[in-house]
Amino acid sequence: MGTVRLSAVDNLKVILVAWVIGGHALLGYATIGGWAYDEVNEVTFHPSAETVLAAVIGPSGLFFMGTFYFMAGIFTPSSIERKGAARFVIERLVRLGTPWVVSAVVVWPTFVWIAYNGAGRQVSWWHAFTHRQPLLDSGSLWFVGVLLIFSIAVALAPPVRERAITGRTLVGMAVVVAGTTFLTRLVFPARSGQVGDLHLWWWPQCLGMFLLGAVGGRKLAERVPDELYRMTRTAVVSTIAVLPLAAVFLGVLDLAANAEPFLGGWRWQAAVLALVEGVLVVAGSVWLIGLAQRRLAGRGPFAEGLARSAYVAFIVQGPVLLSLATALRPLDLPAEVKAPVVGVGAIALSFAIGWCVTSRRGASARSS
């Protein structure tokens, strides 16, 4: 696979990591929640501002994590083939397992404890570690914990047979993801917590996209055909355009108050959300790869540095976000000001930390 493909996927990864960090900053000040700081926030968005943010940014939250798993799946079979299953598993345990354990047992409870005390809640570190739900919450690193499980499972399974992905394949996968998502949420409603913060309610799309990437993603990583690109673009744009209108029609004007029927159970609302997620995550992941190939294929020292920094930036975002939000807490500013400041600052600082770490690692490797 050529340089254009690698640079396009790397550049897309950078944008998605920055988007996730910024999204977590916004959720910290949203009434609907979804990030640890919302448990102690001192201000929240005005309802009208939150509605606008939900309409503009909300749909991306339904499928961006699936896109991460799709990209991870693309490179997994070749890595297993090159390294062998045993070495691959050991390396994944170190690269993915170590950050998850350190975050769940030390880093995340420590920074949550700092945020709690900054908000005037005088709790001990042990209380923050043992009483906050879910147990062994690792913040944003639930992603790498689940990815570790998927990666080991693929390594221990028979070798993946590569197949071409067609429009029919994508439609079928969207149906499978939607159906299994609905069934899974009969037991594990969306946003529910499990030990280890496994996000089991999200597994159908995460596992589905990981397997789709492993089976046929390598071809798409080289080039998403024009016909498939146009098809997925139309599906994504149409779905996102319809969502705000559908929300108004259904009377969903306050996400915090009206979201519950969509989260799971034998409800038509839950089925609708599962279908929307299935369409967006399958079509959206392929479309974003194709878009990156056509618009984000540039390569240079700065872009390469950001790409190297992205994984570390993803790992450190939680402590950075909570630290910045806690530091800004005394300032008498509205959420509409604080959230963007925290978001931009966290993106810049997380990538700066990633840049320093990977630059030093590269320098050490060259000198050894």
Sequence and secondary structure as in RCSB ss.txt:
>XXXX:A:sequence
MGTVRLSAVDNLKVILVAWVIGGHALLGYATIGGWAYDEVNEVTFHPSAETVLAAVIGPSGLFFMGTFYFMAGIF
TPSSIERKGAARFVIERLVRLGTPWVVSAVVVWPTFVWIAYNGAGRQVSWWHAFTHRQPLLDSGSLWFVGVLLIF
SIAVALAPPVRERAITGRTLVGMAVVVAGTTFLTRLVFPARSGQVGDLHLWWWPQCLGMFLLGAVGGRKLAERVP
DELYRMTRTAVVSTIAVLPLAAVFLGVLDLAANAEPFLGGWRWQAAVLALVEGVLVVAGSVWLIGLAQRRLAGRG
PFAEGLARSAYVAFIVQGPVLLSLATALRPLDLPAEVKAPVVGVGAIALSFAIGWCVTSRRGASARSS
>XXXX:A:secstr
  HHHHHHHHHHHHHHHHHHHHHHHHHTT TT  SGGGGT S    HHHHHHHHHHTGGGGGTHHHHHHHHHHHH
HHHHHHHH HHHHHHHHIIIIIHHHHHIIIIIHHHHHHHHHHHTT    HHHHHHHSSSTT  GGGHHHHHHHHH
HHHHHHSS        HHHHHHHHHHHHHHHHHHTTTS TT   TT   GGGHHHHHHHHHHHHHHHHHHHH   
HHHHHHHHHHHHHHHHHHHHHHHHHT   HHHH GGGSSSS HHHHHHHHHHHHHHHHHHHHHHHHHHHH     
HHHHHHHHHHHHHHHHHHHHHHHHHHHHTTS   HHHHHHHHHHHHHHHHHHHHHHHHHHHHHHHHH 
